[in-house]
Amino acid sequence: MKLTGARKLDQMAGMEKLPGIVNYFRGNDPKKWHTNIPTYRKAKFAGIYNGVDMVYYGAQDGRLEHDFVVKPGADPKQIKLAFSGASSAIVTAEGDLALKTEAGVVCWHKPVTYQLIDGKRQPVACAYKLEREGGVSAVQFAVSRYDSCKPLIIDFVLQYSTYLGGLGNEEGYGIAVDSSGNAYVTGQTTWKDFPTTTGAFQATQGGYDDAFVAKFTFPLINDAIGLGPLTGKGGKVLYTGARLITYNGIPIVGRNMDFLIDGVKIGTVVTDVNGAARLYSLLPQETPAGAHTLTASFAGDNTYKAVSKTVALTVQQSNTTLSVYAQTGAPGKVKNLVCRLFNEVGRVANNRTVTYSIGATAIGTVVTNSLGCGNLAYTIPDTLGAGPQTFTVTFAGDTVYNGSTR
């Protein structure tokens, strides 16, 4: 495809800057290294025609798409596409452009044309207009009436294409598409090298004319999230990540990835230039030890279908420490014995039962408050002799924390 009559595309400007940067360290000469290169969601070639820009951006299965942006007062009739190698071209009943080539038919979707008015898309009717110039198929856009005081966006997309067949003669008799967008083609082939996959009903030629049924997985959806099994402790930072990619490994950039533990969301991260979403989040402090599930989930949008992946998350008990404060008193007097219970990252462990003992005798149990303090009002008995006495505080542990004694 060529743009007939367009200016040379020699200056590009980035649009919608992304958070990631790229570094290239090639060879041993630092002078040839390139660092801190910004990345953008879109790139614009300005003024390819008078008042017309072309904007490129990644979409669908990772291939480049392009929009024509017609500025106010500019004429969209300037835009002309020339397709060499196409023996004929038609506009289908659905408004798609179909080009017949030696390799098969290549289809371009009906152009989606609109204006942004008050922040909303206002559709504008548009159709392909065919011409034939010097044996080359040429295409223009026939745009209906629109507000010429505002920009006009013309978006046209190549429908996915592929090849099927061997070195001989193949004929296709039928095609169907299922609810997931997978395409099924039936027909016949005369050659033994017709491609098959593992588990095919018949992988080798059985006669001169063999029937075939082929399935094509629709490439415009993502089908992979990479996520590994994890181990963590309540109250500690959980480091994890997921990568959102297309079926053929192309990163999907700028999408929200939700992370959930046992179905409860703990964070959302936007995928970077590599399609990766890296989560650094505190594992909820009260998460019981044992087996749990960690899920990375993409809700889907107008371009990609929803996808999620769940793996095992093993939560271990967190260690605890007790702080105990020395006291003085006399027989018959009431003393307030105080301790504080902390987890291994220094956060208080509240609502836990601790036991006070003198020697082998338990003298009372209390529940730690919101500050992790366990306060026991203790009346010193007359039988307790004068001099230093040792009292012990014990936390027995539970499903979240290991026990400790002080």
Sequence and secondary structure as in RCSB ss.txt:
>XXXX:A:sequence
MKLTGARKLDQMAGMEKLPGIVNYFRGNDPKKWHTNIPTYRKAKFAGIYNGVDMVYYGAQDGRLEHDFVVKPGAD
PKQIKLAFSGASSAIVTAEGDLALKTEAGVVCWHKPVTYQLIDGKRQPVACAYKLEREGGVSAVQFAVSRYDSCK
PLIIDFVLQYSTYLGGLGNEEGYGIAVDSSGNAYVTGQTTWKDFPTTTGAFQATQGGYDDAFVAKFTFPLINDAI
GLGPLTGKGGKVLYTGARLITYNGIPIVGRNMDFLIDGVKIGTVVTDVNGAARLYSLLPQETPAGAHTLTASFAG
DNTYKAVSKTVALTVQQSNTTLSVYAQTGAPGKVKNLVCRLFNEVGRVANNRTVTYSIGATAIGTVVTNSLGCGN
LAYTIPDTLGAGPQTFTVTFAGDTVYNGSTR
>XXXX:A:secstr
 EETT      EEEEEEEEEEEEE  SS GGG EEEEEEEEEEEEEEEETTEEEEEEE TTS EEEEEEE TT  
GGG  EEETT SEEEE TTS EEEEETTEEEEE   EEEEEETTEEEE  EEEEEEEETTEEEEEEEE    TTS
 EEEEE B        SS EEEEEEEE TTS EEEEEEE  TT    TT S  S  SSSEEEEEEE  TTSEEEE
E   EEEETTSEEEEEEEEEETTS B  S EEEEEETTEEEEEEE  TTSEEEEEEE  TT  SEEEEEEEEE  
 SSS  EEEEEEEEEE B EEEEE      TT EEEEEEEEEETTS B  S EEEEEETTEEEEEEE  TTSEEE
EEEE  TTS SS   EEEEE   SSB  EE 
